Amino acid sequence: MKRISALAIFTLVMLTASILMSQVGGSGIVLPPNPVADTPYDPSTPTGILPVEFKAAYGFNRIPNQGEGQTIALIGGGDDPNLESDLAFYASYFHLGPCNFQKVKIGNPAENMGWGIEESLDVEQACALVPQANIILVEANTSLTMDLLAAMQVATSAPYNATVIPITWGLPEFQGELSLDSYFCNIVNGNGQPVTFVAASGDGRHGTIWPSASSCVIAVGGTVLTLSTATPLPDPLQLNYGSETAWFGSGGGVSQYETQMSFQNPACSMWSNTNRCVPDVASAATNIPTYDTYGYGGWVPTDGTSISSPDWAAFFVIVNSLRAAAGKGTLSQAAQDLYTIYYSSNYDADFHDITTGTNGDCGSQCDAGPGYDLVTGIGTYQANTLAQALVADPN
């Protein structure tokens, strides 16, 4: 079975969204990118990088914590009626144990296959990495931008009190986006805990989208991850990182409207001293199996930064859980903390620097290279060591 290119669909989506945004500003309809990969697949069998392989590649397998006591909230713009049963099958198939999942509907969201595959991907990635966290999916009443933002407010309020929210949707940047950044800046949940927002940089190659361009979120780009070996590992704690290159679809660039954070300036000064640079970090964005029976009949291979975003969000859930166990509060300035480590002598121990690959034909702005770049940011995580560095952080 073969589907049309996810990138082609995303391009059409972004063009449609751009027209809507030019007409109605922040009230435009948001359509998620279709993450289904443009490769043949068998819906009866998962293919690609499996959860146990992903964990061994990035060091999650060396972190016993699985998100206990924390809440991660995913946001959707439509309803997938099969989501609960699909997630249960996914968790059972990969021996994750039953994940603590709850679907929260605002109003009466319509069933939507386009949002359904995105929601399946988001929720299953969270389940794979933090099965013991409280995982909630808040389905907005509609896919209008303001309804999606309202859903995030529900997620951070009592009784849900999420501390981490990945954002896997986006729109071309627009005049007026700064007025909506207040939905991400200095937000605390119903328990007074700081909330970290993690936004996908987009799948449209070079260029920036909102809200990942917001200075109050952590923007996540995508890579192509190659394992060191495809054979099963003899030791469950063994690492299996081979190599990475920038994914050609990964969004990135210099924001048109957003002001650069002061702590980002040393990294981004090659391209701008005034405007926000995107992304901040990256993670694997290709060849991940998702189980969806609502629109796809079973297992499908998925691509896109809507993989990378929930994976980084799950990592922050683990960090917050470890910090709670150490008697500390949730991260209050996660983005700044990441750049502090980037500038330190510990960078090589905590990150993988992605130095090859491109997302366009615009020279240095489109090419990955040593250190910070506008395709993969400061790189991907060595989760086991980076987590301990963030737990040790006093903030």
C-alpha positions as CSV (number, residue, x, y, z in Angstrom):
1,M,0.0,0.0,0.0
2,K,1.3,3.5,-0.8
3,R,0.1,7.0,0.1
4,I,0.9,10.3,-1.5
5,S,3.8,12.2,-0.1
6,A,3.4,13.6,3.4
7,L,5.5,16.6,2.3
8,A,3.3,17.3,-0.7
9,I,0.2,17.2,1.6
10,F,2.0,19.5,4.1
11,T,2.8,22.0,1.4
12,L,-0.8,22.1,0.3
13,V,-1.9,22.4,3.9
14,M,0.5,25.3,4.5
15,L,-0.6,27.1,1.4
16,T,-4.3,26.8,2.4
17,A,-3.5,27.9,5.9
18,S,-1.5,30.9,4.6
19,I,-4.5,32.1,2.6
20,L,-6.7,31.7,5.6
21,M,-4.4,33.5,7.9
22,S,-4.1,36.4,5.5
23,Q,-7.8,36.6,5.6
24,V,-8.7,36.1,9.2
25,G,-5.4,36.3,11.2
26,G,-5.2,34.0,14.3
27,S,-8.7,32.7,13.9
28,G,-7.7,30.6,10.9
29,I,-8.4,26.8,10.5
30,V,-5.4,24.6,11.4
31,L,-4.9,21.5,9.4
32,P,-2.1,19.1,10.6
33,P,0.5,17.8,8.3
34,N,-0.2,14.2,7.2
35,P,2.7,12.3,8.8
36,V,2.3,9.1,6.7
37,A,5.6,8.3,5.0
38,D,5.8,8.0,1.2
39,T,6.9,4.4,1.3
40,P,5.2,1.0,0.7
41,Y,4.0,-0.7,3.9
42,D,2.1,-3.6,5.2
43,P,-0.6,-2.5,7.8
44,S,-0.3,-5.9,9.6
45,T,3.3,-5.3,10.6
46,P,5.2,-2.4,12.2
47,T,8.3,-1.4,10.3
48,G,11.0,1.2,11.0
49,I,12.6,2.2,14.3
50,L,10.7,0.4,17.1
51,P,10.3,1.9,20.6
52,V,13.0,-0.3,22.1
53,E,15.4,0.7,19.4
54,F,14.6,4.4,19.7
55,K,15.2,4.3,23.4
56,A,18.6,2.5,23.0
57,A,19.7,4.9,20.3
58,Y,19.2,8.0,22.5
59,G,19.8,6.6,26.0
60,F,16.3,6.5,27.3
61,N,16.9,2.8,28.0
62,R,19.3,3.9,30.8
63,I,16.7,6.0,32.6
64,P,14.4,3.9,34.8
65,N,12.0,6.8,35.3
66,Q,8.9,6.6,33.0
67,G,7.2,9.9,33.9
68,E,5.6,9.0,37.1
69,G,3.6,11.8,38.7
70,Q,3.7,14.1,35.7
71,T,1.1,15.0,33.1
72,I,1.7,15.5,29.4
73,A,-1.1,16.9,27.3
74,L,-1.5,16.4,23.5
75,I,-3.7,18.8,21.6
76,G,-6.0,17.8,18.6
77,G,-8.4,19.5,16.4
78,G,-10.8,16.6,15.6
79,D,-11.9,13.3,17.1
80,D,-10.4,9.8,16.4
81,P,-13.1,7.4,17.7
82,N,-10.6,4.4,17.7
83,L,-7.9,6.1,19.6
84,E,-8.3,4.4,22.9
85,S,-8.4,0.9,21.4
86,D,-5.5,1.7,19.0
87,L,-3.4,2.9,21.9
88,A,-4.2,-0.2,24.0
89,F,-3.1,-2.4,21.1
90,Y,0.1,-0.4,20.5
91,A,1.0,-0.6,24.2
92,S,0.3,-4.3,24.4
93,Y,2.2,-5.0,21.1
94,F,5.4,-3.3,22.4
95,H,5.0,-4.6,26.0
96,L,4.7,-1.1,27.4
97,G,2.0,-2.0,30.0
98,P,-1.3,-0.1,30.0
99,C,-0.6,3.6,29.5
100,N,-2.4,6.1,31.7
101,F,-4.4,7.7,29.0
102,Q,-7.5,10.0,29.0
103,K,-9.3,11.7,26.2
104,V,-10.8,15.1,27.0
105,K,-13.3,16.6,24.6
106,I,-14.1,20.3,24.5
107,G,-17.6,20.7,23.1
108,N,-18.3,18.3,20.3
109,P,-15.3,17.9,18.0
110,A,-16.1,16.2,14.7
111,E,-14.5,13.0,13.7
112,N,-11.6,13.8,11.4
113,M,-9.2,11.2,9.8
114,G,-6.6,13.9,9.2
115,W,-6.4,14.8,12.8
116,G,-6.9,11.1,13.7
117,I,-3.6,9.9,12.4
118,E,-1.8,12.8,14.0
119,E,-3.4,12.1,17.3
120,S,-2.5,8.4,17.1
121,L,1.1,9.3,16.4
122,D,1.3,11.9,19.2
123,V,-0.3,9.7,21.9
124,E,1.6,6.6,21.0
125,Q,4.9,8.4,21.1
126,A,4.1,9.6,24.6
127,C,3.1,6.1,25.6
128,A,6.3,4.7,24.2
129,L,8.5,6.9,26.3
130,V,6.5,7.9,29.4
131,P,3.9,5.1,29.9
132,Q,3.6,5.9,33.6
133,A,2.9,9.6,33.2
134,N,-0.7,10.9,32.9
135,I,-1.2,11.2,29.2
136,I,-4.2,13.3,28.1
137,L,-5.4,14.3,24.7
138,V,-7.5,17.4,24.7
139,E,-9.6,17.5,21.5
140,A,-10.6,21.1,20.7
141,N,-14.2,21.9,19.7
142,T,-12.9,22.8,16.2
143,S,-9.6,23.1,14.4
144,L,-9.7,26.9,14.6
145,T,-6.5,28.4,16.0
146,M,-8.2,30.0,18.9
147,D,-10.0,26.7,19.8
148,L,-6.7,24.9,19.8
149,L,-5.2,27.5,22.1
150,A,-8.2,27.3,24.4
151,A,-7.6,23.5,24.5
152,M,-4.1,24.1,25.8
153,Q,-5.6,26.3,28.6
154,V,-7.8,23.5,29.6
155,A,-4.9,21.1,29.6
156,T,-2.9,23.3,32.0
157,S,-5.8,24.0,34.3
158,A,-7.3,21.8,37.1
159,P,-8.0,19.0,37.2
160,Y,-5.5,18.1,34.5
161,N,-2.5,20.4,35.4
162,A,-0.2,19.4,32.5
163,T,3.4,20.5,32.9
164,V,4.5,19.7,29.3
165,I,2.6,20.3,26.1
166,P,3.9,19.3,22.7
167,I,2.5,21.2,19.7
168,T,2.4,19.2,16.5
169,W,0.5,21.7,14.3
170,G,1.5,25.1,12.9
171,L,0.7,27.9,10.5
172,P,2.9,30.1,8.3
173,E,4.0,33.1,10.4
174,F,1.6,36.0,10.3
175,Q,1.3,39.6,11.4
176,G,-0.3,39.5,14.8
177,E,1.3,36.3,16.0
178,L,3.1,38.1,18.8
179,S,-0.3,38.9,20.4
180,L,-0.9,35.2,20.7
181,D,2.4,34.3,22.2
182,S,0.9,35.0,25.6
183,Y,-0.6,31.5,25.5
184,F,2.9,30.1,25.9
185,C,4.8,32.7,27.9
186,N,5.3,32.3,31.6
187,I,2.4,29.9,31.9
188,V,1.9,27.9,35.2
189,N,-0.6,25.1,35.6
190,G,-3.4,24.9,38.2
191,N,-0.9,23.8,40.8
192,G,1.4,26.8,40.2
193,Q,4.0,24.7,38.3
194,P,5.7,26.1,35.2
195,V,4.6,24.6,31.9
196,T,7.0,23.8,29.1
197,F,5.7,24.0,25.5
198,V,7.5,22.0,22.7
199,A,6.6,22.9,19.1
200,A,7.3,21.1,15.9
201,S,9.3,23.2,13.4
202,G,7.3,22.0,10.4
203,D,7.7,19.6,7.5
204,G,7.9,22.1,4.7
205,R,11.7,22.4,4.4
206,H,13.4,25.8,4.9
207,G,11.1,28.3,6.5
208,T,9.5,29.2,9.8
209,I,6.0,28.5,11.1
210,W,4.1,29.6,14.2
211,P,3.9,28.7,17.1
212,S,7.4,27.1,16.8
213,A,8.7,30.5,16.0
214,S,7.4,31.9,19.3
215,S,10.2,32.8,21.7
216,C,8.3,31.1,24.5
217,V,8.4,27.6,23.1
218,I,11.1,25.1,22.4
219,A,11.2,24.5,18.7
220,V,12.1,21.0,17.5
221,G,13.5,20.1,14.1
222,G,13.9,16.6,12.6
223,T,16.7,14.2,11.7
224,V,17.2,10.9,10.0
225,L,18.5,8.4,12.6
226,T,20.5,5.3,11.7
227,L,21.0,2.7,14.3
228,S,24.5,1.2,15.0
229,T,23.1,-2.3,14.5
230,A,19.7,-3.6,13.4
231,T,20.1,-6.8,15.4
232,P,18.6,-7.2,18.8
233,L,20.9,-6.0,21.6
234,P,22.2,-8.5,24.1
235,D,22.0,-6.0,26.9
236,P,18.9,-3.9,27.5
237,L,21.2,-1.0,28.7
238,Q,23.4,-1.1,25.7
239,L,23.4,2.1,23.5
240,N,22.6,1.7,19.8
241,Y,23.3,5.1,18.3
242,G,24.8,5.0,14.9
243,S,24.6,8.3,13.1
244,E,22.2,11.1,12.2
245,T,21.7,13.6,9.4
246,A,19.3,16.5,9.1
247,W,16.0,15.5,7.6
248,F,15.3,17.2,4.3
249,G,11.8,18.2,5.4
250,S,12.7,19.8,8.7
251,G,11.5,23.4,9.1
252,G,13.9,26.1,10.2
253,G,15.1,29.6,9.6
254,V,14.9,33.1,11.0
255,S,11.5,34.3,12.2
256,Q,9.9,37.3,10.5
257,Y,8.3,38.7,13.6
258,E,9.6,37.1,16.8
259,T,12.4,38.7,18.8
260,Q,15.5,36.6,19.5
261,M,16.0,35.4,23.1
262,S,19.1,36.9,24.6
263,F,20.5,33.5,25.5
264,Q,20.1,32.3,21.9
265,N,22.2,35.2,20.4
266,P,25.7,33.6,20.7
267,A,24.4,30.5,18.8
268,C,22.4,32.4,16.1
269,S,24.4,35.5,15.6
270,M,25.7,34.2,12.3
271,W,22.2,34.7,10.8
272,S,20.6,37.3,13.0
273,N,21.3,39.3,16.1
274,T,17.7,40.5,16.5
275,N,15.2,37.8,15.3
276,R,14.4,34.4,16.8
277,C,16.1,31.5,15.1
278,V,14.4,28.1,14.7
279,P,14.7,25.3,15.7
280,D,16.3,24.9,19.1
281,V,16.9,21.2,19.1
282,A,16.0,18.1,17.0
283,S,15.2,14.4,17.1
284,A,14.4,11.5,14.8
285,A,11.6,12.4,12.4
286,T,11.4,9.5,10.0
287,N,10.6,5.8,9.9
288,I,8.5,5.5,13.1
289,P,5.6,3.0,13.2
290,T,2.2,4.3,14.2
291,Y,-0.9,2.2,14.7
292,D,-4.2,3.7,13.4
293,T,-7.3,1.8,12.4
294,Y,-9.6,4.8,11.9
295,G,-8.1,5.9,8.6
296,Y,-5.3,3.5,7.8
297,G,-6.2,0.0,8.8
298,G,-3.3,-0.7,11.1
299,W,0.4,0.0,11.1
300,V,1.7,2.8,9.0
301,P,5.3,4.3,8.8
302,T,5.3,8.0,9.7
303,D,7.6,11.0,9.1
304,G,7.7,14.5,10.4
305,T,8.6,16.9,13.2
306,S,5.3,15.9,14.8
307,I,7.3,12.8,15.9
308,S,10.2,14.9,17.2
309,S,8.0,17.3,19.2
310,P,6.2,14.7,21.5
311,D,9.5,12.8,21.9
312,W,11.2,15.9,23.3
313,A,8.1,16.7,25.4
314,A,8.3,13.2,26.8
315,F,11.9,13.7,27.7
316,F,11.0,16.9,29.7
317,V,8.3,14.8,31.5
318,I,11.0,12.4,32.6
319,V,13.2,15.3,33.7
320,N,10.3,16.8,35.7
321,S,9.5,13.5,37.3
322,L,13.2,13.1,38.3
323,R,13.3,16.6,39.7
324,A,10.1,15.9,41.7
325,A,11.8,12.8,43.2
326,A,14.8,15.1,44.1
327,G,12.5,17.6,45.9
328,K,12.7,20.2,43.1
329,G,10.0,21.9,41.0
330,T,9.4,21.5,37.3
331,L,11.7,23.2,34.8
332,S,11.0,26.9,34.7
333,Q,13.3,27.9,31.8
334,A,14.0,24.7,29.9
335,A,15.1,26.5,26.7
336,Q,17.6,28.6,28.4
337,D,18.9,25.6,30.3
338,L,19.5,23.8,27.0
339,Y,21.5,26.7,25.6
340,T,23.5,27.0,28.8
341,I,24.6,23.4,28.3
342,Y,25.4,24.0,24.7
343,Y,27.8,26.8,25.6
344,S,29.4,24.6,28.3
345,S,32.2,22.0,28.2
346,N,29.5,19.4,28.8
347,Y,27.9,19.8,25.4
348,D,29.5,16.8,23.7
349,A,28.4,14.5,26.6
350,D,24.8,15.7,26.6
351,F,24.0,16.2,22.9
352,H,24.6,14.7,19.4
353,D,25.8,17.5,17.1
354,I,24.2,17.0,13.7
355,T,26.7,18.2,11.1
356,T,25.4,16.9,7.7
357,G,22.2,17.2,5.7
358,T,20.1,20.0,4.3
359,N,16.5,21.3,4.1
360,G,16.9,23.5,1.0
361,D,19.1,25.3,-1.5
362,C,19.8,28.5,0.4
363,G,23.4,28.0,1.6
364,S,24.3,28.1,5.3
365,Q,20.7,28.8,6.4
366,C,19.6,25.4,4.9
367,D,22.6,23.3,5.8
368,A,23.4,21.4,9.0
369,G,26.9,22.0,10.3
370,P,29.0,21.9,13.5
371,G,27.4,23.6,16.4
372,Y,24.1,25.4,16.1
373,D,22.3,25.4,12.7
374,L,18.9,26.4,11.4
375,V,17.9,22.8,10.5
376,T,18.7,20.9,13.7
377,G,19.4,23.6,16.3
378,I,21.9,22.6,18.9
379,G,21.3,18.9,18.1
380,T,19.7,15.8,19.5
381,Y,19.7,14.4,23.0
382,Q,21.9,12.0,24.8
383,A,18.9,11.5,27.1
384,N,20.5,9.7,30.0
385,T,23.2,12.3,30.5
386,L,21.2,15.4,29.5
387,A,18.4,14.4,31.9
388,Q,20.8,14.4,34.9
389,A,22.2,17.8,33.9
390,L,18.7,19.3,33.9
391,V,17.8,17.6,37.1
392,A,20.9,19.2,38.7
393,D,19.8,22.7,37.4
394,P,18.7,24.8,40.4
395,N,15.7,26.5,38.5
